[in-house]
């Protein structure tokens, strides 16, 4: 036998990692683990079993938390938070550095325990999960050190409730705990019921690091414990998990004032162009879909291959699949380990069995909680497996002809978490990447993560970012205590009076004035009760028409920042030319004397956002890559807004200007008591080169229009600064397609000062899209 034949026929020998140290640590808790509350483990209560999915062997007994446990954990976190925040950034940084060093010191113990509990291959937990977890604590230690200078005017949220999934138990803990602690928060964390053990080991190293009592609290149990945390008196909820549960959390927290970030499911496209390096793309696909057994929210589970190379690519892929090694996760030679639990294994098998496509599964698969790498072809775009997240080692594939068709197919999903683009043509790759509806795009790569690069999704993949400065901001709020808002009522009318001419305004939809679909209008009176005119009452059909017009103006997002700035300057100039008339109207509408000041502030605000158009941009994230990760700012799309009641012109401009400056289109509901300032503003828009559909303005009842606007599937984000108590209504209806929402929670905002403009509005008007670009070999 030749040397070549020996290498081609050589089998991998077993290379098992010892589990003795991890099992010894587990044995110290022979009677079971209690909760980690206020710096100590409680006595075990009613327990459930944590088992090794690869063997079924019992690993540990873990306590099911009760309501009393959750209440005690929240109380401990609340008591510890002021002192922890007062410690200051440098003081908190030292604790975070200590946690990072202890993670490295006990790296092999964490890796083995993670593999025992989760079933992932040891080489993944050893080489990816644990180092990345330590990286997050190091990165955020630095963020804590710099917080005072780099985040002026920002303070901690308070107590954060954090709920993490079973696919990356330790890494997801690090993603959430590190930024929370860095910014001065305390936490109550619930690991997944199936994989609680590395979180409990982390609790142990919190004690070793000398972390103050109550700063980190860990409660264990099933979904009921997560519901208790969501319902508790915490200030923020951070959740990673399924879209269905995320939607329920959004509904449960609606109107509570709790901050919320959601990192949910995905059905990420993996796009291979005909000029790609096919062998590299195959290897990238192995990492994209069979990493962690496909139990990854951003797994490249939808393969889209250009027709000209589809046959060759599928042949190479099947050959590679036949060489994947499935088995004991503690064996360092294993590529695919065990599915986390028999329940998840059964779900995967049932979904594949119901498929009407052509199923390819290579070779034999070990018995038990193992599932073979699977490729399914021949599915229709609307097929359940093309649309639904499987969360297993199952890849579905389709073909495309042109780049535009690839983008259309890639975006044909309700999710928007991640995507991969494979092409040796840099023009193709960089043309397609920004067009993909995904929070993260990898070019010629997959599943790259780093603490410096923001990660998160769009659409039903959730909202908010983890990692980088963007993730830190999500754990802070502006300093100071907001004041409660005061509702503003319309002036009552006197006796009916005749109108010599028709003074009924219209709606503004698609760049034209339009009569309301319902055909109703209401009288608007001044402070003396004299009639000023009529304002139309919009209905849900008018919202439908306005959103349709906004969707049709998608080209605005592609306009250059310079061009958008010119339009905003032009609006300001035309408003300035009519400033006297607007000032008089505002004084009469509101019964005040500050009309001229409001007009001048509105003009200045338009010029401010014109200035921001080409200056509020992304950044280059300092990731450990021979290349770069661009954290780009992209428009949200269509933003619906309920304008503040007071300052009827300035309030409208303060919502409209930042949104369109960043390339969004808007559907705004004008000040309810004083709508005629907005209807007069139509004429300014008509003469300012604003493309039809970019700005759409409705008038009418906020309470009646808010549910339809917030629930509309083609609205990407909704803002509510209404004087009516609508925050709960908006957030609850926004849960339908998990759109971003920004509400006032019944608090006041000084629209005439710094609180009425700035980065908070620009942040709300943009999504962060992280594009990873390697330089090559």
GIVEN-V243879 format. One record per pair of residues at least 4 apart in sequence whose C-alpha atoms are under 7 Angstrom apart, sorted by the first residue. I is the first residue (numbers start at 0). J is the second residue. D is the distance in whole Angstrom. If there is no record, write none. Layout:
I:J:D  I:J:D
This chain:
0:4:6  0:5:7  1:5:6  2:6:6  3:7:6  4:8:6  5:9:6  11:332:7  13:330:6  13:332:7  14:330:5  14:331:5  14:332:6  15:329:6  15:330:4  15:331:6  16:329:5  16:330:6  16:331:7  18:22:6  18:111:6  19:23:6  20:24:6  20:108:7  21:25:6  21:108:6  21:111:7  21:112:6  22:26:6  23:27:7  25:59:7  28:32:6  31:43:6  31:59:6  31:60:5  31:61:5  32:43:6  32:60:6  32:61:5  32:62:6  33:40:6  33:41:5  33:42:5  33:43:4  33:44:7  33:61:7  33:62:5  34:40:5  34:41:5  34:62:7  34:217:6  34:218:5  34:219:7  35:39:5  35:40:4  35:41:6  35:202:7  35:216:5  35:217:5  35:218:6  36:40:6  36:72:5  36:213:7  36:216:5  36:217:7  37:72:7  37:75:5  37:212:5  37:213:4  37:216:6  38:206:7  38:212:4  38:213:6  43:62:6  44:62:5  44:63:7  45:62:5  45:63:6  46:60:6  46:61:5  46:62:4  46:63:6  47:60:6  47:61:5  47:62:6  47:63:7  48:57:7  48:59:6  48:60:5  48:61:6  49:57:6  49:58:6  49:59:5  49:60:6  49:61:7  49:193:6  50:55:6  50:56:5  50:57:4  50:58:5  50:116:7  51:55:5  51:56:5  51:57:6  51:58:6  51:115:5  51:116:5  51:118:7  52:117:7  52:118:6  52:337:6  52:338:7  52:339:6  52:340:6  52:368:6  53:118:6  53:327:7  53:337:5  53:368:6  62:219:6  62:220:7  63:219:6  63:220:4  64:68:6  64:69:7  64:218:6  64:219:6  64:220:6  64:224:6  65:69:6  66:70:6  66:227:7  67:71:6  68:72:6  69:73:6  69:218:7  69:227:7  69:228:7  70:74:6  71:75:6  72:76:6  72:187:6  72:216:6  73:77:6  73:187:6  74:78:6  75:79:6  75:213:5  76:80:6  76:158:6  76:185:5  76:186:6  76:213:5  76:214:6  77:158:6  79:83:6  79:212:7  79:213:5  79:214:6  80:84:6  80:157:6  80:184:6  80:185:6  80:214:7  81:85:6  82:86:6  83:183:6  84:183:4  84:184:7  86:90:5  86:91:7  87:91:6  88:92:6  88:143:4  88:144:5  88:145:7  88:146:6  88:147:7  89:93:7  89:143:6  89:144:5  91:95:6  91:143:6  91:181:6  92:96:6  92:140:4  92:141:7  92:143:5  92:144:6  92:181:7  93:97:6  94:98:6  94:208:7  94:210:6  95:99:6  95:136:6  95:137:7  95:140:5  96:100:6  96:136:7  96:137:6  96:140:6  97:101:6  97:208:6  98:102:6  98:136:7  98:205:7  98:208:6  99:103:6  99:133:5  99:136:5  99:137:6  100:104:6  101:105:6  101:204:7  102:106:6  102:133:6  103:133:7  105:109:6  106:110:6  106:129:6  107:111:6  107:125:7  108:112:6  109:113:6  109:129:7  109:197:6  110:114:6  110:121:7  110:124:5  110:125:5  110:129:6  111:115:6  111:121:7  112:116:6  112:197:6  113:117:6  113:124:7  113:197:6  114:118:5  114:119:5  114:120:6  114:121:6  114:124:7  114:328:7  114:329:7  116:194:6  116:196:7  117:194:6  117:339:5  118:328:6  118:336:6  118:337:5  118:338:6  118:339:6  119:123:7  119:291:5  119:328:6  119:336:5  119:337:6  120:124:7  120:328:4  120:329:6  120:333:6  120:334:7  120:335:6  120:336:5  121:125:6  121:328:6  121:329:5  121:330:7  121:331:6  122:126:6  122:331:6  123:127:5  123:128:7  124:128:5  124:129:6  125:129:6  126:130:6  127:131:6  128:132:6  128:170:6  129:133:6  129:170:7  130:134:6  131:135:6  131:170:7  132:136:7  132:169:7  132:170:5  132:173:5  133:137:6  134:138:6  134:450:7  135:139:6  135:173:6  135:174:7  135:177:6  135:450:5  136:140:6  136:173:7  136:177:5  137:141:7  138:142:6  138:450:6  139:143:6  139:177:6  139:178:6  139:181:6  140:144:6  140:181:6  141:145:6  142:146:6  142:181:7  143:181:5  143:182:6  145:149:6  146:150:5  147:151:6  152:477:6  152:478:5  153:475:6  153:476:5  153:477:5  153:478:5  154:475:5  154:476:6  154:477:6  154:478:6  155:182:6  155:183:5  155:184:5  155:474:6  155:475:5  155:476:6  156:184:6  156:234:6  156:235:7  156:474:6  156:475:5  156:476:6  157:184:5  157:185:7  157:234:6  158:184:6  158:185:5  158:186:6  158:233:5  158:234:5  158:235:7  159:184:7  159:185:6  159:186:5  159:187:6  159:233:6  159:234:6  159:235:5  159:236:6  160:186:6  160:187:5  160:188:6  160:228:6  160:233:6  160:235:6  160:236:5  160:237:6  161:187:6  161:188:5  161:189:6  161:236:6  161:237:5  161:238:6  162:188:6  162:189:5  162:190:6  162:225:7  162:237:6  162:238:5  162:239:6  163:168:7  163:171:6  163:172:7  163:189:6  163:190:5  163:191:6  163:238:6  163:239:5  163:240:7  164:168:6  164:190:7  164:191:5  164:239:6  164:240:6  165:191:5  165:193:6  165:194:5  166:294:6  166:295:7  167:171:6  168:172:6  168:190:7  168:194:7  168:197:7  169:173:6  169:197:6  169:198:6  170:174:6  171:175:6  172:176:6  173:177:5  174:465:7  175:179:6  176:180:6  177:181:6  178:182:6  178:471:6  179:183:7  179:184:5  179:185:7  179:474:6  180:184:5  180:185:6  182:474:7  182:475:7  185:214:5  185:215:6  186:214:6  186:215:5  186:216:6  187:215:6  187:216:5  187:217:6  188:216:6  188:217:5  188:218:6  189:217:6  189:218:5  189:219:6  189:225:7  190:194:7  190:195:5  190:198:7  190:219:6  191:195:6  192:219:7  192:220:5  192:221:5  195:199:7  195:219:7  196:200:6  197:201:6  198:202:6  199:203:6  200:204:7  201:205:6  202:206:7  203:207:7  204:208:6  205:209:6  205:210:6  206:210:6  220:224:6  222:226:6  223:227:6  224:228:6  225:229:6  226:230:6  227:231:6  229:236:7  234:257:5  234:258:6  235:257:5  235:258:4  235:259:6  236:257:7  236:258:6  236:259:5  236:260:7  237:259:6  237:260:5  237:261:6  238:260:6  238:261:5  238:262:6  239:261:6  239:262:5  239:263:6  240:245:7  240:262:7  240:263:5  240:264:7  241:245:6  241:263:5  241:264:5  242:246:6  242:263:5  242:264:5  242:459:6  242:460:7  243:247:7  244:248:6  245:249:6  245:261:6  245:263:7  246:250:6  246:734:6  246:737:7  247:251:6  248:252:6  249:253:6  249:731:7  249:734:6  250:731:5  250:734:6  252:257:7  253:727:5  253:730:5  253:731:5  254:726:5  254:727:4  254:730:7  254:744:7  256:744:6  260:462:6  260:463:5  261:461:5  261:462:5  261:463:6  262:455:6  262:456:7  262:460:6  262:461:5  262:462:7  263:460:5  263:461:5  264:296:5  264:388:7  264:460:5  265:296:5  265:297:6  265:388:6  265:414:5  265:415:6  265:416:5  265:460:6  266:300:6  266:301:7  266:386:7  266:387:7  266:388:6  266:414:6  267:297:6  267:298:6  267:299:5  267:300:6  267:301:6  267:416:7  267:417:5  267:418:5  268:299:6  268:300:7  268:301:5  268:302:6  268:303:7  268:409:6  268:418:5  268:419:6  269:299:5  269:301:6  269:302:5  269:303:6  269:418:6  269:419:5  269:420:6  270:302:6  270:303:5  270:304:6  270:419:6  270:420:5  270:421:6  271:275:6  271:303:6  271:304:5  271:305:6  271:420:6  271:421:5  271:422:7  272:304:6  272:305:5  272:421:6  272:422:6  273:305:6  273:307:6  273:308:6  274:422:6  274:423:6  274:424:7  275:421:6  275:422:4  275:423:5  276:280:6  276:423:7  277:281:6  277:312:6  278:282:6  279:283:6  280:284:6  280:421:7  281:285:6  281:316:6  282:286:7  283:287:6  283:444:6  283:445:6  284:288:6  285:289:5  285:290:7  286:290:5  286:445:7  287:298:5  287:299:5  287:445:6  287:446:6  288:293:5  288:298:5  288:299:5  288:300:6  288:392:6  288:394:7  289:293:5  289:335:7  289:372:7  289:392:5  291:295:7  291:335:7  292:335:6  292:336:6  292:338:7  292:391:6  292:392:5  293:298:6  293:390:6  293:391:4  293:392:4  293:393:7  294:390:5  294:391:5  295:390:7  297:416:6  297:417:6  299:418:7  300:393:7  300:394:5  300:395:6  301:385:7  301:394:6  301:395:5  301:396:6  302:394:7  302:395:6  302:396:4  302:397:6  303:396:6  303:397:5  303:398:5  303:399:7  304:309:6  304:397:7  304:398:5  304:399:6  305:309:6  305:398:5  305:399:5  305:400:6  306:398:5  306:399:6  306:400:6  308:312:6  309:313:6  309:398:7  310:314:6  311:315:6  312:316:6  313:317:6  314:318:6  315:319:6  316:320:6  317:321:6  318:322:7  319:323:7  320:361:6  320:372:7  321:361:5  321:362:7  323:334:6  324:333:5  324:334:5  324:335:6  325:333:6  325:334:6  325:335:5  325:336:6  325:364:7  326:333:6  326:335:7  326:336:6  326:365:6  327:333:7  327:336:6  328:333:6  328:336:5  328:337:7  336:369:7  337:368:6  337:369:5  338:343:7  338:344:6  338:368:6  338:369:6  338:370:7  339:343:7  340:344:6  340:368:7  341:345:6  341:368:6  342:346:6  343:347:6  344:348:6  344:368:6  345:349:6  346:350:6  347:351:6  347:389:6  347:391:6  348:352:6  349:353:6  350:354:7  355:378:7  356:375:6  356:376:6  356:377:5  356:378:5  357:375:5  357:376:5  357:377:6  358:373:7  358:374:6  358:375:5  358:376:7  359:373:6  359:374:5  359:375:6  360:371:6  360:372:6  360:373:5  360:374:7  364:369:7  364:370:7  364:371:6  365:369:6  371:392:7  372:392:5  372:393:6  373:392:6  373:393:5  373:394:6  374:393:6  374:394:5  374:395:6  375:394:6  375:395:5  375:396:6  376:395:6  376:396:5  376:397:7  377:397:7  378:382:6  380:385:6  381:385:7  381:386:7  382:386:6  383:387:6  385:395:7  386:412:6  399:404:6  399:405:6  400:404:7  401:405:6  402:406:6  403:407:6  404:408:6  405:409:6  406:410:6  406:431:7  406:434:7  406:435:6  407:411:6  409:435:7  410:435:6  410:436:6  413:458:6  413:459:6  414:457:7  414:458:6  414:459:5  414:460:5  415:436:5  415:437:4  415:438:6  415:456:5  415:457:5  415:458:6  415:459:7  415:460:6  416:437:5  416:438:5  416:439:6  416:455:6  416:456:4  416:457:6  416:460:5  417:437:5  417:438:6  417:439:5  417:440:6  418:437:6  418:439:6  418:440:5  418:441:6  419:440:6  419:441:5  419:442:6  419:443:7  419:444:7  419:445:6  420:428:6  420:441:6  420:442:5  420:443:6  421:442:6  421:443:5  422:427:7  422:428:6  422:443:7  424:428:6  425:429:6  426:430:6  427:431:6  428:432:6  428:442:7  431:435:7  432:440:6  437:456:6  437:457:6  438:454:7  438:455:6  438:456:4  438:457:6  438:767:7  438:768:5  438:769:6  439:454:7  439:768:6  439:769:5  439:770:6  440:769:6  440:770:5  440:771:6  441:445:6  441:770:6  441:771:5  441:772:7  442:771:6  442:772:5  449:622:6  450:466:5  450:467:6  451:466:6  451:467:4  451:620:6  451:621:6  451:622:6  452:466:6  452:467:5  452:620:6  452:622:7  452:628:7  453:464:6  453:465:5  453:466:4  453:467:5  453:469:6  453:470:7  453:769:7  454:464:5  454:465:5  454:466:6  455:462:7  455:463:6  455:464:5  455:465:6  456:460:5  456:461:5  456:462:6  457:461:6  457:462:6  458:736:7  458:737:6  458:738:6  459:736:6  459:737:5  461:737:6  462:739:6  464:469:6  464:470:5  465:469:7  465:470:4  466:470:5  467:471:7  468:472:6  469:473:7  471:475:7  481:746:6  481:747:7  482:746:6  482:747:5  483:745:6  483:746:4  483:747:5  484:745:5  484:746:4  484:747:4  485:722:7  486:722:5  486:723:7  487:644:6  487:645:7  487:672:7  487:722:7  488:672:6  489:672:4  489:673:7  490:524:6  490:525:6  490:526:6  490:528:7  491:524:6  491:528:6  492:524:6  492:528:4  492:529:6  492:530:7  493:528:5  493:529:6  502:532:5  502:533:6  503:532:6  503:533:5  503:534:6  504:533:6  504:534:5  504:535:6  504:678:6  505:512:6  505:513:5  505:514:5  505:515:7  505:535:6  506:512:5  506:513:5  506:514:6  506:515:7  506:535:7  506:696:6  506:697:5  506:698:7  507:511:6  507:512:5  507:513:6  507:681:7  507:695:5  507:696:5  507:697:6  508:512:6  508:513:6  508:545:5  508:548:7  508:692:6  508:695:5  508:696:7  509:545:7  509:548:5  509:691:5  509:692:4  509:695:6  510:690:7  510:691:4  510:692:6  515:519:7  515:535:6  515:536:7  515:537:5  515:541:7  516:538:7  516:540:7  516:541:6  517:538:6  519:535:6  519:536:5  520:533:6  520:534:5  520:535:4  520:536:5  521:533:5  521:534:5  521:535:6  521:536:7  522:530:7  522:532:6  522:533:5  522:534:7  523:530:6  523:531:6  523:532:5  523:533:6  523:534:7  524:528:5  524:529:5  524:530:4  524:531:5  525:529:5  525:530:7  525:531:6  525:587:6  525:588:5  525:590:7  526:590:5  534:674:7  534:675:7  534:698:7  535:698:6  535:699:7  536:698:6  536:699:4  537:541:6  537:697:6  537:698:6  537:699:5  538:542:7  538:704:7  539:543:6  539:704:7  539:707:6  540:544:6  541:545:6  542:546:6  542:708:7  543:547:6  544:548:6  545:549:6  545:666:6  545:695:6  546:550:6  546:666:7  546:713:7  547:551:6  548:552:7  548:692:5  549:637:6  549:664:6  549:665:7  549:692:5  549:693:6  550:637:7  551:692:7  552:691:7  552:692:5  552:693:6  554:558:7  555:662:6  556:634:7  556:662:4  556:663:6  558:562:6  558:563:7  559:563:6  560:564:6  560:612:5  560:613:5  561:565:6  561:612:7  561:613:6  562:566:7  563:567:6  563:612:7  563:660:6  564:568:6  564:609:4  564:610:7  564:612:6  564:660:7  565:569:6  566:570:6  566:687:6  566:688:6  566:689:6  567:571:6  567:605:6  567:606:7  567:609:5  568:572:6  568:605:7  568:606:6  568:609:6  569:573:6  569:687:5  570:574:6  570:683:6  570:684:7  570:687:5  571:575:6  571:602:5  571:605:6  571:606:6  572:576:6  573:577:7  573:683:6  574:578:6  574:602:7  574:683:6  575:602:7  577:581:6  578:582:6  578:598:6  579:583:6  580:584:6  581:585:6  581:598:7  582:586:6  582:594:4  582:595:5  582:598:6  583:587:6  583:594:7  584:588:6  585:589:6  585:594:5  585:676:7  586:590:5  586:591:5  586:592:5  586:593:7  586:594:5  588:673:6  593:597:6  594:598:6  595:599:6  596:600:6  597:601:6  597:649:6  598:602:6  599:603:6  600:604:6  600:751:7  601:605:6  601:649:5  601:652:6  602:606:6  603:607:6  604:608:6  605:609:6  605:656:6  606:610:6  607:611:6  608:612:6  608:656:6  608:657:6  608:660:6  609:660:7  611:615:6  612:660:5  612:661:6  616:631:7  616:632:6  617:630:5  617:631:4  617:632:5  618:629:6  618:630:5  618:631:7  619:627:7  619:628:6  619:629:5  619:630:6  620:627:7  620:628:5  620:629:6  620:630:7  622:627:7  622:628:7  625:773:6  625:774:6  626:772:6  626:773:4  626:774:5  627:771:6  627:772:5  627:773:6  628:769:6  628:770:5  628:771:4  628:772:6  629:769:5  629:770:5  629:771:6  630:767:6  630:768:6  630:769:4  630:770:7  631:767:6  631:768:5  631:769:6  632:765:6  632:766:6  632:767:5  632:768:6  633:765:5  633:766:5  633:767:6  633:768:7  634:661:6  634:662:5  634:663:5  634:764:6  634:765:5  634:766:6  635:663:6  635:715:6  635:716:7  635:764:6  635:765:5  635:766:6  636:663:5  636:664:6  636:715:6  637:663:6  637:664:5  637:665:6  637:714:5  637:715:5  637:716:7  638:663:7  638:664:6  638:665:5  638:666:6  638:714:6  638:715:6  638:716:5  638:717:6  639:665:6  639:666:5  639:667:6  639:708:6  639:714:7  639:716:6  639:717:5  639:718:6  640:666:6  640:667:5  640:668:6  640:717:6  640:718:5  640:719:6  641:667:6  641:668:5  641:669:7  641:701:7  641:718:6  641:719:5  641:720:6  641:721:6  642:650:6  642:651:6  642:667:7  642:668:6  642:669:5  642:670:5  642:719:7  642:720:6  642:721:6  643:647:7  643:650:6  643:670:6  643:720:5  643:721:5  643:722:6  644:670:4  644:671:6  644:672:6  644:721:6  644:722:6  646:650:5  647:651:6  647:670:5  647:673:6  647:674:7  647:676:6  648:652:6  648:676:6  648:677:6  649:653:6  650:654:7  650:750:7  651:655:6  651:669:7  652:656:6  653:657:7  653:755:7  653:756:7  654:658:7  655:659:6  655:665:7  656:660:6  657:661:6  657:760:6  657:761:6  657:764:7  658:662:7  658:663:5  658:764:5  659:663:5  659:664:6  661:764:7  661:765:7  664:693:4  664:694:6  665:693:6  665:694:5  665:695:6  666:694:6  666:695:5  666:696:6  667:695:6  667:696:5  667:697:6  668:696:6  668:697:5  668:698:5  669:674:6  669:677:6  669:696:7  669:697:6  669:698:5  670:674:5  671:698:7  671:699:6  671:700:6  671:701:7  674:678:7  674:698:6  675:679:6  676:680:6  677:681:7  680:684:7  681:685:6  682:686:6  683:687:6  684:689:6  685:689:7  689:693:7  700:704:6  701:705:6  702:725:7  704:708:6  705:709:6  705:729:6  706:710:6  706:728:6  706:729:6  706:732:6  707:711:6  709:717:6  709:729:5  709:732:5  709:733:5  710:732:5  710:733:5  710:735:6  712:736:6  715:738:5  715:739:7  716:738:5  716:739:5  716:740:6  717:739:6  717:740:5  717:741:6  718:740:6  718:741:5  718:742:6  719:726:7  719:741:6  719:742:5  719:743:6  720:742:6  720:743:5  724:745:6  725:729:6  726:730:6  726:742:6  726:743:7  726:744:5  727:731:6  728:732:6  729:733:6  730:734:6  730:740:6  733:737:6  733:738:6  733:740:7  734:738:7  748:754:6  748:755:7  749:754:6  749:755:6  750:754:6  750:755:4  751:755:6  756:760:6  757:761:7  758:762:6  759:763:6  760:764:6  761:765:6
